[in-house]
Amino acid sequence: MTHSTRIIVKPTQPENHDDWCNLYRGYAEFYKVPMNEEILGSLWRWILDKDHEVEGFLAFIKGQSKPCGLAHVRRMPSPLRGIDIGFLDDLFVDPQARGNHIGEALFKALNDHAKQKGWPKIRWITADDNYRARSLYDKLSVKTMWNTYEMEI
């Protein structure tokens, strides 16, 4: 059995709430971002709202009921192209499940999703010191020349 058939990626469902919360808390902890129930609740409502931009996906190792990875993606206008593309906000794999090609399976599912949506590309950012993830990203995509800035309001 290849790794692609061992990992199942599905849209996030209401019954996944507790496991999703645990994964997302792990994601926030990895990036040292404070997390609370209000933030988790807002994001959860967005994911379940069919009219909201954010869509969630969970990865499962075949035969297991607990998800081991997550991804959140949304539509993003690309004004210079005059089209919509996808933007990957979050991608996280449970540290205990890493090395099982879960990241690759999530990206394959995101690629398939982007094709269904008519997005010709998906864009994302990651921390400069996220070396393990960046090694995967370097295999699957092209690093752009853009630097990211944020302005506090």
C-alpha positions in Angstrom: 0.0 0.0 0.0 1.5 3.4 -1.0 1.4 6.3 1.3 -1.2 8.0 -0.8 -3.7 5.2 -0.1 -2.9 5.0 3.6 -4.0 8.6 4.2 -7.5 9.8 3.7 -8.3 13.5 3.6 -11.8 14.7 4.1 -13.6 18.0 4.7 -14.0 18.8 8.4 -17.3 17.7 9.9 -19.1 18.7 13.1 -18.2 15.3 14.7 -14.5 16.2 14.3 -14.7 19.2 16.7 -12.7 17.9 19.7 -10.0 16.3 17.6 -9.8 19.4 15.4 -9.4 21.6 18.5 -6.5 19.5 19.7 -4.8 19.7 16.4 -5.4 23.5 16.1 -4.1 24.1 19.6 -0.9 22.2 18.6 -0.6 24.4 15.5 -0.9 27.6 17.6 1.6 26.2 20.2 4.0 25.5 17.4 3.9 29.1 16.2 3.8 30.4 19.8 0.4 32.1 19.3 -1.9 32.3 22.2 -5.1 30.3 21.7 -8.4 30.4 23.5 -12.0 29.1 23.2 -13.2 32.3 21.6 -10.7 32.0 18.7 -11.4 28.3 18.3 -15.1 28.9 18.3 -14.9 31.6 15.6 -12.7 29.5 13.3 -14.9 26.4 13.9 -18.0 28.4 12.9 -16.3 29.6 9.8 -15.3 26.1 8.8 -18.8 24.8 9.2 -20.5 27.7 7.5 -20.9 26.8 3.8 -21.1 30.6 3.0 -17.8 31.5 4.6 -14.5 31.6 2.7 -12.5 29.3 5.1 -12.7 25.6 4.3 -11.2 22.9 6.5 -9.8 19.5 5.7 -8.6 16.7 8.0 -6.2 13.9 7.3 -6.7 10.4 8.7 -4.4 7.4 8.6 -6.6 4.7 7.1 -8.3 2.6 9.9 -8.0 5.4 12.5 -10.9 7.6 13.6 -8.7 10.4 15.0 -7.4 12.9 12.5 -3.6 13.5 12.4 -3.4 16.6 10.3 -5.4 19.7 9.2 -5.5 22.3 6.5 -7.5 25.5 6.2 -7.8 27.1 2.7 -9.8 29.9 1.2 -10.4 31.8 -2.0 -8.1 34.8 -2.5 -8.5 37.4 -5.3 -5.4 37.9 -7.3 -5.9 41.4 -8.8 -2.9 41.4 -11.1 -4.2 38.2 -12.7 -7.9 39.2 -12.5 -8.7 35.7 -11.1 -9.2 33.9 -7.8 -6.5 31.7 -6.4 -6.4 29.7 -3.2 -4.7 30.8 0.0 -3.6 28.2 2.5 -3.9 29.7 6.0 -3.0 26.7 8.1 -1.4 23.3 7.7 -0.5 21.2 10.6 0.5 17.5 11.2 0.4 16.0 14.7 4.1 15.6 15.6 3.6 12.0 16.5 2.3 11.3 13.0 5.0 13.1 11.1 7.0 11.0 8.6 3.8 9.3 7.3 3.4 11.5 4.2 0.4 13.3 5.7 1.6 16.7 4.5 1.9 15.3 1.0 -1.6 13.8 1.2 -3.0 17.2 2.4 -1.4 19.0 -0.5 -2.7 16.5 -3.0 -6.2 17.0 -1.6 -5.7 20.8 -1.7 -4.5 20.5 -5.3 -7.6 18.6 -6.2 -9.8 21.1 -4.4 -8.2 24.0 -6.2 -8.8 22.3 -9.5 -12.5 21.9 -8.6 -12.7 25.6 -7.6 -10.9 26.8 -10.8 -7.9 28.2 -8.8 -4.7 27.9 -10.9 -2.5 28.1 -7.8 -2.5 28.0 -4.0 -0.3 30.5 -2.0 0.9 30.3 1.6 3.4 31.7 4.0 5.4 29.9 6.7 8.0 30.8 9.3 11.5 31.2 8.1 12.7 28.7 10.7 10.1 26.0 9.9 12.7 23.9 8.2 11.0 20.6 8.2 7.9 22.0 6.5 9.9 24.1 4.1 11.8 21.0 2.9 8.4 19.6 1.9 7.3 22.9 0.4 10.5 23.1 -1.7 9.6 19.7 -3.2 6.0 20.6 -4.0 6.1 24.3 -5.0 8.2 27.3 -5.9 9.4 29.7 -3.3 8.5 33.3 -4.3 10.5 36.4 -4.1 8.0 38.2 -1.9 8.5 39.3 1.7 5.6 39.5 4.1 4.7 42.5 6.2 2.0 43.2 8.7 0.8 46.6 9.9 -0.8 46.7 13.3 -4.0 48.7 13.5 
